[in-house]
């Protein structure tokens, strides 16, 4: 079956690093497993350098790993690497790739001296959770720039399907505030396809090769199981795995926060923080924290004890939502694609919006507050919620999410009344075409990246 190298936006960022640094720093590309780090780095090396050596530390021999135990003779190290990999290195025109660098901590530590030597460029890839676990006893090089790699965003997904027109077209509609009208329904269906397949390159490749959702689902299940196995390596109790797998259920219950006690029972504060940090570092999830004071500088008022978790790739989340089966049938995917499955899909739309906002460079914040009774007192049994808050300039943009064409926006209204002097734009994201009523802009889900 065809294995494709997909066009990824991070390529330009890597090129900027190469041109700007000219060997003065290494580049570490972090991200969850299977997002395409190794593939894009090797493609970059092939196209932008005269030669390259890729050391996959998952498969490298002990002899190769042992080269980085003693850095007294760099000439010997480079000679051995060229011999092992049968590649000639060219001064200032070759790159050495440390793939899955967390598997060889001494290679990571060696970066300082390799960069100082200056002959070649160095790019590292790795999963942050494993990097932290395996670098506790080494000196982390300061001569290292970092890039975060996410699953394929919606534009990259459309590129993979051979479509380089849709996203620029959508941007024009957005900038001019013009509804799509006759093409809205097809555009919304295209977005649902992205939600179902997801942005993991292997899943996208399977979809293009087979056009069969069961095959795509099988690939996604392998990736989810890979994540679960990784979590077990750092937490043999299985609690991190339980927390990860519970995300669809936690979101579908429409609660204002993720509660660990309902998943893993009571654990002490230190242990809970450790488990959550492992999940966040894995980059398998996107965290949304409660902003106690929804204003510019929201990180200052972040409540780290109150949060929501989203799966970093919505395609994986769809598979996790049907984990009670060995596989998810084509018929379920077809009904999801045509929006005819009788189920509350609000949590899936909320997840894709979180993914799109993250891919656009936004940190995720939300806000809840208690309703007031008619006499003005606090009703501590009922509350409002704003799903996402974006900081723009010196003001904020509240976002309320609906999984249908439903236009009721009580929470959004109350929020804007409460913080009227802070509001820049107010958005309601839903599944219908773009329109504006009063001060509220109703935004179809597929325009989320432009907010």
GIHUMO-V232313 format. One record per residue. N is the residue number from 1. RES is the residue in one small letter. PHI is phi in whole degrees, 0 to 359 (NA if undefined). D_LAST is the distance of its C-alpha to the last C-alpha in whole Angstrom. Layout:
{{N & RES & PHI & D_LAST} {N & RES & PHI & D_LAST}}
//
This chain:
{{1 & x & NA & 38} {2 & x & 295 & 36} {3 & x & 252 & 34} {4 & x & 259 & 31} {5 & x & 257 & 29} {6 & x & 277 & 26} {7 & x & 290 & 24} {8 & x & 232 & 21} {9 & x & 293 & 19} {10 & x & 295 & 21} {11 & x & 304 & 24} {12 & x & 296 & 22} {13 & x & 293 & 22} {14 & x & 294 & 25} {15 & x & 296 & 27} {16 & x & 299 & 25} {17 & x & 300 & 27} {18 & x & 300 & 30} {19 & x & 289 & 31} {20 & x & 280 & 30} {21 & x & 265 & 32} {22 & x & 49 & 35} {23 & x & 87 & 36} {24 & x & 278 & 36} {25 & x & 208 & 34} {26 & x & 270 & 33} {27 & x & 237 & 30} {28 & x & 253 & 29} {29 & x & 257 & 26} {30 & x & 260 & 26} {31 & x & 163 & 24} {32 & x & 295 & 25} {33 & x & 299 & 28} {34 & x & 71 & 28} {35 & x & 272 & 24} {36 & x & 107 & 26} {37 & x & 299 & 27} {38 & x & 298 & 31} {39 & x & 297 & 30} {40 & x & 289 & 28} {41 & x & 292 & 30} {42 & x & 292 & 33} {43 & x & 298 & 32} {44 & x & 297 & 30} {45 & x & 298 & 34} {46 & x & 296 & 36} {47 & x & 269 & 34} {48 & x & 252 & 34} {49 & x & 230 & 37} {50 & x & 289 & 41} {51 & x & 205 & 41} {52 & x & 207 & 40} {53 & x & 237 & 41} {54 & x & 252 & 39} {55 & x & 258 & 40} {56 & x & 271 & 39} {57 & x & 288 & 40} {58 & x & 289 & 40} {59 & x & 242 & 43} {60 & x & 298 & 45} {61 & x & 288 & 48} {62 & x & 298 & 50} {63 & x & 294 & 51} {64 & x & 293 & 48} {65 & x & 299 & 46} {66 & x & 293 & 49} {67 & x & 300 & 49} {68 & x & 266 & 47} {69 & x & 282 & 49} {70 & x & 223 & 51} {71 & x & 255 & 49} {72 & x & 294 & 52} {73 & x & 232 & 53} {74 & x & 292 & 50} {75 & x & 302 & 52} {76 & x & 294 & 53} {77 & x & 299 & 50} {78 & x & 294 & 48} {79 & x & 297 & 52} {80 & x & 295 & 51} {81 & x & 297 & 48} {82 & x & 296 & 49} {83 & x & 288 & 52} {84 & x & 300 & 50} {85 & x & 260 & 47} {86 & x & 55 & 49} {87 & x & 229 & 47} {88 & x & 267 & 48} {89 & x & 269 & 45} {90 & x & 252 & 45} {91 & x & 303 & 45} {92 & x & 60 & 41} {93 & x & 219 & 40} {94 & x & 223 & 40} {95 & x & 231 & 38} {96 & x & 250 & 39} {97 & x & 258 & 36} {98 & x & 261 & 37} {99 & x & 274 & 35} {100 & x & 54 & 35} {101 & x & 298 & 36} {102 & x & 297 & 36} {103 & x & 281 & 39} {104 & x & 220 & 41} {105 & x & 306 & 40} {106 & x & 293 & 43} {107 & x & 292 & 41} {108 & x & 298 & 38} {109 & x & 294 & 40} {110 & x & 289 & 42} {111 & x & 308 & 39} {112 & x & 307 & 40} {113 & x & 277 & 43} {114 & x & 291 & 42} {115 & x & 293 & 40} {116 & x & 300 & 42} {117 & x & 298 & 45} {118 & x & 85 & 42} {119 & x & 286 & 43} {120 & x & 228 & 41} {121 & x & 269 & 37} {122 & x & 223 & 36} {123 & x & 236 & 33} {124 & x & 247 & 32} {125 & x & 232 & 31} {126 & x & 180 & 31} {127 & x & 272 & 29} {128 & x & 302 & 29} {129 & x & 298 & 30} {130 & x & 284 & 34} {131 & x & 300 & 33} {132 & x & 296 & 34} {133 & x & 295 & 36} {134 & x & 261 & 38} {135 & x & 237 & 38} {136 & x & 294 & 39} {137 & x & 249 & 43} {138 & x & 238 & 42} {139 & x & 273 & 40} {140 & x & 285 & 37} {141 & x & 292 & 37} {142 & x & 277 & 35} {143 & x & 275 & 35} {144 & x & 213 & 32} {145 & x & 265 & 28} {146 & x & 230 & 26} {147 & x & 230 & 23} {148 & x & 261 & 21} {149 & x & 249 & 21} {150 & x & 253 & 19} {151 & x & 303 & 20} {152 & x & 303 & 19} {153 & x & 280 & 15} {154 & x & 297 & 14} {155 & x & 293 & 15} {156 & x & 297 & 18} {157 & x & 297 & 19} {158 & x & 295 & 19} {159 & x & 302 & 21} {160 & x & 300 & 23} {161 & x & 275 & 24} {162 & x & 83 & 25} {163 & x & 246 & 22} {164 & x & 249 & 20} {165 & x & 257 & 19} {166 & x & 303 & 17} {167 & x & 292 & 14} {168 & x & 301 & 14} {169 & x & 297 & 15} {170 & x & 296 & 12} {171 & x & 297 & 10} {172 & x & 295 & 13} {173 & x & 301 & 13} {174 & x & 295 & 9} {175 & x & 297 & 10} {176 & x & 267 & 13} {177 & x & 56 & 12} {178 & x & 252 & 15} {179 & x & 293 & 15} {180 & x & 280 & 17} {181 & x & 56 & 20} {182 & x & 295 & 23} {183 & x & 262 & 20} {184 & x & 299 & 18} {185 & x & 299 & 21} {186 & x & 293 & 21} {187 & x & 294 & 18} {188 & x & 294 & 17} {189 & x & 295 & 20} {190 & x & 299 & 19} {191 & x & 295 & 16} {192 & x & 298 & 19} {193 & x & 299 & 21} {194 & x & 297 & 19} {195 & x & 298 & 19} {196 & x & 279 & 23} {197 & x & 284 & 24} {198 & x & 86 & 21} {199 & x & 246 & 20} {200 & x & 279 & 24} {201 & x & 308 & 26} {202 & x & 296 & 29} {203 & x & 292 & 27} {204 & x & 296 & 26} {205 & x & 298 & 29} {206 & x & 296 & 31} {207 & x & 298 & 29} {208 & x & 293 & 30} {209 & x & 284 & 33} {210 & x & 242 & 34} {211 & x & 53 & 32} {212 & x & 232 & 33} {213 & x & 293 & 31} {214 & x & 296 & 34} {215 & x & 294 & 34} {216 & x & 297 & 30} {217 & x & 298 & 31} {218 & x & 297 & 34} {219 & x & 296 & 32} {220 & x & 296 & 29} {221 & x & 297 & 32} {222 & x & 296 & 34} {223 & x & 291 & 30} {224 & x & 300 & 30} {225 & x & 295 & 34} {226 & x & 299 & 33} {227 & x & 298 & 31} {228 & x & 300 & 33} {229 & x & 294 & 36} {230 & x & 299 & 35} {231 & x & 297 & 34} {232 & x & 294 & 38} {233 & x & 292 & 39} {234 & x & 262 & 37} {235 & x & 216 & 38} {236 & x & 299 & 41} {237 & x & 292 & 41} {238 & x & 84 & 38} {239 & x & 290 & 36} {240 & x & 296 & 33} {241 & x & 300 & 33} {242 & x & 301 & 33} {243 & x & 296 & 30} {244 & x & 295 & 28} {245 & x & 291 & 30} {246 & x & 273 & 29} {247 & x & 302 & 25} {248 & x & 303 & 25} {249 & x & 295 & 28} {250 & x & 297 & 26} {251 & x & 287 & 23} {252 & x & 292 & 25} {253 & x & 284 & 27} {254 & x & 59 & 24} {255 & x & 274 & 25} {256 & x & 279 & 23} {257 & x & 198 & 24} {258 & x & 273 & 26} {259 & x & 249 & 29} {260 & x & 290 & 31} {261 & x & 297 & 35} {262 & x & 288 & 34} {263 & x & 256 & 34} {264 & x & 239 & 36} {265 & x & 78 & 38} {266 & x & 279 & 39} {267 & x & 230 & 39} {268 & x & 291 & 39} {269 & x & 302 & 36} {270 & x & 300 & 37} {271 & x & 293 & 37} {272 & x & 298 & 34} {273 & x & 298 & 32} {274 & x & 297 & 33} {275 & x & 294 & 32} {276 & x & 294 & 29} {277 & x & 295 & 29} {278 & x & 297 & 30} {279 & x & 296 & 27} {280 & x & 295 & 24} {281 & x & 293 & 26} {282 & x & 293 & 27} {283 & x & 63 & 23} {284 & x & 278 & 24} {285 & x & 230 & 21} {286 & x & 249 & 18} {287 & x & 264 & 19} {288 & x & 244 & 17} {289 & x & 256 & 19} {290 & x & 285 & 20} {291 & x & 266 & 19} {292 & x & 294 & 22} {293 & x & 235 & 21} {294 & x & 289 & 17} {295 & x & 215 & 17} {296 & x & 301 & 16} {297 & x & 74 & 18} {298 & x & 302 & 18} {299 & x & 303 & 20} {300 & x & 293 & 23} {301 & x & 253 & 23} {302 & x & 291 & 22} {303 & x & 259 & 24} {304 & x & 284 & 25} {305 & x & 270 & 27} {306 & x & 233 & 25} {307 & x & 204 & 22} {308 & x & 236 & 21} {309 & x & 239 & 21} {310 & x & 237 & 19} {311 & x & 288 & 21} {312 & x & 298 & 19} {313 & x & 237 & 20} {314 & x & 293 & 19} {315 & x & 300 & 22} {316 & x & 295 & 24} {317 & x & 295 & 23} {318 & x & 302 & 25} {319 & x & 296 & 28} {320 & x & 297 & 28} {321 & x & 293 & 28} {322 & x & 247 & 31} {323 & x & 290 & 33} {324 & x & 289 & 36} {325 & x & 247 & 37} {326 & x & 290 & 38} {327 & x & 204 & 36} {328 & x & 257 & 33} {329 & x & 293 & 35} {330 & x & 304 & 33} {331 & x & 297 & 34} {332 & x & 291 & 31} {333 & x & 298 & 29} {334 & x & 296 & 29} {335 & x & 291 & 29} {336 & x & 297 & 26} {337 & x & 296 & 25} {338 & x & 271 & 26} {339 & x & 62 & 24} {340 & x & 241 & 28} {341 & x & 278 & 29} {342 & x & 283 & 30} {343 & x & 195 & 28} {344 & x & 280 & 25} {345 & x & 264 & 22} {346 & x & 304 & 20} {347 & x & 292 & 20} {348 & x & 289 & 19} {349 & x & 294 & 16} {350 & x & 297 & 15} {351 & x & 293 & 16} {352 & x & 292 & 14} {353 & x & 292 & 11} {354 & x & 300 & 12} {355 & x & 295 & 13} {356 & x & 294 & 10} {357 & x & 296 & 8} {358 & x & 296 & 12} {359 & x & 297 & 12} {360 & x & 274 & 9} {361 & x & 94 & 11} {362 & x & 264 & 10} {363 & x & 278 & 13} {364 & x & 262 & 13} {365 & x & 226 & 15} {366 & x & 221 & 16} {367 & x & 212 & 18} {368 & x & 233 & 21} {369 & x & 203 & 24} {370 & x & 283 & 27} {371 & x & 289 & 28} {372 & x & 250 & 31} {373 & x & 282 & 34} {374 & x & 300 & 35} {375 & x & 276 & 37} {376 & x & 92 & 34} {377 & x & 280 & 35} {378 & x & 281 & 33} {379 & x & 262 & 33} {380 & x & 282 & 33} {381 & x & 255 & 33} {382 & x & 225 & 30} {383 & x & 217 & 26} {384 & x & 254 & 22} {385 & x & 213 & 19} {386 & x & 255 & 16} {387 & x & 294 & 14} {388 & x & 215 & 11} {389 & x & 229 & 11} {390 & x & 254 & 9} {391 & x & 266 & 11} {392 & x & 226 & 10} {393 & x & 63 & 13} {394 & x & 256 & 16} {395 & x & 225 & 14} {396 & x & 234 & 12} {397 & x & 239 & 9} {398 & x & 281 & 11} {399 & x & 232 & 10} {400 & x & 249 & 13} {401 & x & 249 & 13} {402 & x & 235 & 16} {403 & x & 269 & 18} {404 & x & 214 & 19} {405 & x & 268 & 19} {406 & x & 295 & 20} {407 & x & 252 & 19} {408 & x & 293 & 20} {409 & x & 215 & 18} {410 & x & 297 & 21} {411 & x & 298 & 19} {412 & x & 297 & 16} {413 & x & 297 & 19} {414 & x & 294 & 21} {415 & x & 298 & 19} {416 & x & 291 & 18} {417 & x & 290 & 21} {418 & x & 290 & 22} {419 & x & 239 & 20} {420 & x & 303 & 20} {421 & x & 280 & 20} {422 & x & 254 & 17} {423 & x & 275 & 14} {424 & x & 263 & 12} {425 & x & 231 & 10} {426 & x & 237 & 10} {427 & x & 237 & 9} {428 & x & 240 & 11} {429 & x & 268 & 10} {430 & x & 211 & 14} {431 & x & 259 & 16} {432 & x & 263 & 16} {433 & x & 286 & 15} {434 & x & 292 & 13} {435 & x & 203 & 15} {436 & x & 229 & 15} {437 & x & 229 & 17} {438 & x & 64 & 18} {439 & x & 265 & 15} {440 & x & 264 & 13} {441 & x & 262 & 11} {442 & x & 270 & 12} {443 & x & 243 & 9} {444 & x & 295 & 11} {445 & x & 305 & 11} {446 & x & 291 & 11} {447 & x & 265 & 7} {448 & x & 308 & 6} {449 & x & 300 & 6} {450 & x & 263 & 4} {451 & x & 296 & 0}}
//
